[in-house]
Amino acid sequence: MHGAGITTVGELARSEPAQLAARFGSLGAHLYELANGHDPRPVVADWQRKSYGEENTFERDLTLDSLELERTLVAHGEAIGRRLRADDVRARTITLKLKLARPLGAGRYPIITRSFSLEQPTDDGAEITAAATRMLSRIRRSDKIRLAGIQVHNLERSDPSQLGLFDPARASESRRSRLNHAIDEVARRFGETALTRGMVRADRAAPSRRIK
């Protein structure tokens, strides 16, 4: 939007719908309607979230072994972990979404997804990122990437009583949990960029970002 000279909702509302559709596709037309207060979707009072996801469309195509792709997946995993912890839920299934740089015509590109279910649900960004990164090995190495995203689903309410004091795996999980909550507290008081894991600030590297 900033690249198109649109920096406020008011500017979006005054834009030409045809130009938005030409530049952003169906998303542009949808955002134009929202900016002008038009939304036909019904209000659901008892709606519950089924999944969390973040994705980036890149300014240039990336190789599977590129540092920028790795940094983006780290950023997505950490952001999703923060959101899970804020809502006091954990996810059991992680899905990696990739849009391949192989034009199909009419502005379309193939989208592939790979999913992995954990033995235990998690709200740890590092664990989410690790699962997504492992799934990259299931993609053909010659492919280049236009978009990368992570989604988590099969959500469960967090249960601190699951942690055991004398189980080494549970003890490790407990340490990660304490570290994550310490990072969350710093972020709450001083902003998300005040304290992060290595490479996590790469979510600013791509020109567009979608949060679900």
ChimeraX attribute file (.defattr): number of C-alpha atoms within 10 A of each C-alpha:
attribute: neighborCount
match mode: 1-to-1
recipient: residues
	/A:1	14
	/A:2	9
	/A:3	7
	/A:4	10
	/A:5	9
	/A:6	14
	/A:7	11
	/A:8	11
	/A:9	14
	/A:10	11
	/A:11	12
	/A:12	22
	/A:13	17
	/A:14	12
	/A:15	14
	/A:16	11
	/A:17	17
	/A:18	12
	/A:19	13
	/A:20	20
	/A:21	16
	/A:22	11
	/A:23	14
	/A:24	14
	/A:25	13
	/A:26	12
	/A:27	12
	/A:28	19
	/A:29	19
	/A:30	16
	/A:31	20
	/A:32	22
	/A:33	16
	/A:34	15
	/A:35	18
	/A:36	13
	/A:37	10
	/A:38	11
	/A:39	12
	/A:40	8
	/A:41	6
	/A:42	6
	/A:43	8
	/A:44	7
	/A:45	6
	/A:46	6
	/A:47	7
	/A:48	7
	/A:49	10
	/A:50	11
	/A:51	16
	/A:52	19
	/A:53	21
	/A:54	22
	/A:55	24
	/A:56	24
	/A:57	18
	/A:58	19
	/A:59	12
	/A:60	13
	/A:61	16
	/A:62	19
	/A:63	16
	/A:64	19
	/A:65	12
	/A:66	11
	/A:67	13
	/A:68	18
	/A:69	24
	/A:70	19
	/A:71	19
	/A:72	27
	/A:73	30
	/A:74	28
	/A:75	26
	/A:76	30
	/A:77	29
	/A:78	24
	/A:79	20
	/A:80	27
	/A:81	26
	/A:82	21
	/A:83	17
	/A:84	24
	/A:85	19
	/A:86	12
	/A:87	12
	/A:88	13
	/A:89	17
	/A:90	23
	/A:91	27
	/A:92	18
	/A:93	21
	/A:94	28
	/A:95	20
	/A:96	25
	/A:97	22
	/A:98	23
	/A:99	20
	/A:100	19
	/A:101	19
	/A:102	14
	/A:103	10
	/A:104	9
	/A:105	7
	/A:106	6
	/A:107	7
	/A:108	12
	/A:109	15
	/A:110	11
	/A:111	15
	/A:112	11
	/A:113	15
	/A:114	15
	/A:115	15
	/A:116	16
	/A:117	15
	/A:118	13
	/A:119	8
	/A:120	9
	/A:121	19
	/A:122	25
	/A:123	28
	/A:124	23
	/A:125	25
	/A:126	20
	/A:127	18
	/A:128	29
	/A:129	25
	/A:130	13
	/A:131	21
	/A:132	26
	/A:133	17
	/A:134	11
	/A:135	18
	/A:136	17
	/A:137	11
	/A:138	9
	/A:139	14
	/A:140	9
	/A:141	11
	/A:142	8
	/A:143	15
	/A:144	20
	/A:145	21
	/A:146	21
	/A:147	24
	/A:148	24
	/A:149	23
	/A:150	28
	/A:151	24
	/A:152	27
	/A:153	18
	/A:154	13
	/A:155	19
	/A:156	15
	/A:157	12
	/A:158	17
	/A:159	10
	/A:160	9
	/A:161	6
	/A:162	9
	/A:163	14
	/A:164	14
	/A:165	11
	/A:166	8
	/A:167	10
	/A:168	10
	/A:169	11
	/A:170	14
	/A:171	14
	/A:172	13
	/A:173	16
	/A:174	17
	/A:175	11
	/A:176	17
	/A:177	17
	/A:178	11
	/A:179	13
	/A:180	20
	/A:181	15
	/A:182	13
	/A:183	17
	/A:184	21
	/A:185	14
	/A:186	16
	/A:187	16
	/A:188	11
	/A:189	9
	/A:190	11
	/A:191	11
	/A:192	16
	/A:193	11
	/A:194	11
	/A:195	16
	/A:196	15
	/A:197	13
	/A:198	10
	/A:199	15
	/A:200	20
	/A:201	18
	/A:202	18
	/A:203	21
	/A:204	12
	/A:205	15
	/A:206	17
	/A:207	14
	/A:208	15
	/A:209	17
	/A:210	10
	/A:211	14
	/A:212	10
